Amino acid sequence: MLKYTIRRLLTIIPVLWLVSAMVFVLIHLVPGDPVLVILGAAAKPEQVEMMRQRLGLDQPIIIQYWDWMIALLQGDLGASILSDEPVTRLILERMPITISVAAVALFLSLAISLPAGIIAALRHNTYTDYFFMILVILAMSIPSFWLALLLMMLFSFQLNLLPVMGWISIFDNFWSGIQYLILPSVSLAFIMAAIVSRMTRSSMLEVLREDYIVTALAKGTPKRFIVFKHALKNAFAPVMTIIGFQIGFLLGGTVVIEDVYSIPGVGRLILGAIANRDYPVVQGCILMVTSIVVFVNAAVDVAYAYFDPRVSFDK
Amino acid sequence: MPDNFENISGKIRTPILEVRDLSVSFHLLEGVIPAVAGVDMVLNQGEVLGVVGESGCGKSVTAKSVLRIIPCPPGSIDSGTAMFEDRNLLELTEAEMEGVRGNKISMIFQEPMTSLNPAFTVGDQIAEVFRFHRGMKKREAFERAVEELRRVEIPDPAKRARSYPHQLSGGMRQRAMIAIALACRPRILIADEPTTALDVTIQAQILNLMGQLQTDIGMSIILITHNLGVVASIADRVVIMYAGRVVEEGTIDDIFACHHHPYTHGLLRSVPRLDRPSEDLQEIKGIVPKLNDLPRGCAFSNRCDYVMEQCRQREPVFKPIGSGHKSRCWLENRPW
């Protein structure tokens, strides 16, 4: 298990390098000259040239990459072209906001989907099962931005229960913070809950048909132990993989949701930076989000070995 | 049948499990499948009862129904009683059944590769039995699990208890299954084709082990198999099943030396023997009919070499033809 864990964690290094290289290349392939965006289309050629030199854009791409990489290894993601603020600081200021929305969404979706999936599997082919699965299909088909607007109309405009948009940190004022968190998290949680509960259900159904469940029954294990010990530990491994993937989508989903609800998170930072060709910020944000996804998936793989010991088995 | 009867060896046998008129069906998309239709079966104290038949004849379903571990739905136990220790197992509550399973009646299965949970150590899976049936704490139960592994002759039991099933060979896993089944010294062990998935050398080891532990514990065994060789080596009495019915029942000598039912005859003739030229090896013609599409009259009539007109009209009754020897056939005398 330890050997497996170390081996798995070591594979993060090349993956992260590859991710950083791809982020860099993609940004430089995207059309649109940042200098012209900053200076305006009417800028004189000399001004443009000076700006290029200042940003290092006159250097060959390899040199640019080298400089960027060296700085990156020192934790320096460069400075915003627009505001001249360090990208690291811009991201770190906004990251807690995005993470809190995503974390609450994750928590909500798991709190709904795991019990729903288990119950649907245990009541396979009954009306309870059908009910949950119809809900799942519904939840999967509703785009989160539209759901966000519907929720906003109902809870904020009609019922006046929750704020329309904006943000108060839960660390500044817990109760107001919670109120601002609810709608964005719920809109994000919906689709994830649907996917995870479907996966939980099918995984449980498969496991409940296994021979070792019959063995457990035959030795007198009580039903709840069979479900929560014997079945769930086996069924959870594939579910966890899906959750790992979904965390990536969740972070992507926050970009849209933050825009809908005017939340000053990383998502809006990315959108603004893309609109202004502020490529150091775009690079930094994407790198940060992809790193999180890489780390989460590594953690999922390590946890997988706990749920399924065959994975870490060294011959 | 009287409560006590004398068997061939003259010992008094006391019934420990009496299954009467058991019917089990499965409600599937293709219709209702009567997997077990009115089975009577008696297991006596300390004996090994062989249950023999082709795949799908209802032998496993009968055993699993007694323990009530068939999935319901789609399965349903439609009628019958299974008397054990003055209680009808088919009427017990689920909680009462949990106290019987693995404690008084245990079961081991055909596939040692898939019968153990891959996510838990072997020791943990044995320890569970002690925790549920003996109320032991985790540690004590685990120590007892190591003892049980030693008892089934697994080398280095302390280490093996911490192994996961995938780290053990097939024979080892079946030993571990036996350890689970026998942990609470049950009165009955149901062994559902326990050696089918194993190599021949390992088969003999497992059978020997079961025989030895049976003597130690003094339990009764229901041995489900389609291997007549296995039955001949360890069973005292045999029940032959076909299409969800018991077609013949008798001592090992009744079945091997003076069997009465043509199906039993066919089964025995299809076993290769060293003392007989291989041309004599004969299969039973035809295939097992679908359980929801059985021929009228006797279920075996469409495959029987000795079929008579009345066989196609009425189902034969299960009648005694000797002391403890019964057969479900219209034939008066054996034609072979």
Interface residues (C-beta under 8 A of the other chain):
Chain A: E210 D211 Y212 V214 T215 A216 L217 A218 K219 G220 T221 P222 K223 F225 K229 H230 K233 N234 F307 D308 P309 R310 F313
Chain B: K64 L67 I69 E94 A95 M97 E98 G99 V100 R101 G102 N103 S106 M107 F109 E111 T114 S115 L116 N117 P118 A119 F120 E128 V129 F132 H133 Y164 H166 Q167 M177 I180 A181
